[in-house]
Amino acid sequence: MARVRPAIEAGRKPLAWAENLLMRPVLDSPGCHTDFWMPHDTAPTSGSILSVSQLHKLYGETLAVDGVSFSVEPHEILGLLGPNGAGKTTTINMILGVLQPTSGSIVIDGCDLALRRRQALSRTNFAAVYAPLPGNLTVAQNLRVFGMLYAVPALSRRIESVLAEFDLVRFRNTKCGVLSSGEQTRVALAKAMLNQPRLLLLDEPTASLDPAIAREIRATIREFAARTQVGVLWTSHNMIEVAEVCHRVLFLSRGRILLEGDPRALPSQLGHKTLEDLFVTVAREPLTVRHAEEDA
């Protein structure tokens, strides 16, 4: 059954993603108690891949994220949905360590982000359409640089593997800046898979891809989640894709989680034909959705 969490009026301020998010794990951090860089262990930690508890983010008097709590389990693809300004990007930036939460905790594969920043981020990777890789480097050079940052073992072999997996072998020596948008998206996804992360964050991962390639990418990510201990946090405005890929979805509205449930069952439970219809209602009239669930 769907679960509704009450939404309140709160201001929100969208934030741009940092262009060099993956450089952050190798930088010094006052919240980190480890003085050296290390890859994650090979043995997975038991329990949730991601645990977010009572996360808040204030900008002055503006509450952008208000008490958000959720988890991502091994093998699970969780959709984080909501209209622009709902708090999705702020939440993801806090999970990636780009923003400091005002309060609350983030635990990634058993590592508290506030206390063991480097270990937590070494277990994480991401891809976003608005965070392209350096365009003056070739595909192979980009993968090598980011693989070295993540201390990926047997890096040359791993690079060959992701080049083949994402049909990028012919672009090995091509500079990323001259690739098409769809090709750049495939390179970003290959980079995100390099360190075989425990937590994979994907923001609009199939944007700019033609339908055939987008279908292959979705299948690749589903297969990756099924055969490994990875948990995937997926954001998208393509509700057909979300319903196909995600095991569970959360709807954010005004900085709080309003709805949670199975994307295939949730619409009918709340009197809507499709997930897209429900999304539009959440975006326009979140309180209506809340009241509909309370009356059900």
Secondary structure by P-SEA (a helix, b strand, c coil): ccccccccbbbbbbbbcccccccccccccccccccccccccccccccccbbbcbbbbbcccccccccccccccccbbbbbccccccaaaaaaaaaaccccccbbbbbcccccccccaaaaaaacccccccccccccccaaaaaaaaaaaacccaaaaaaaaaaaaaccccccccccccccaaaaaaaaaaaaacccccbbbbccccccccaaaaaaaaaaaaaaaaaccbbbbccccaaaaaaacccbbbbbccccccccccccccccccccccaaaaaaaaaccaaaaaaaaaac
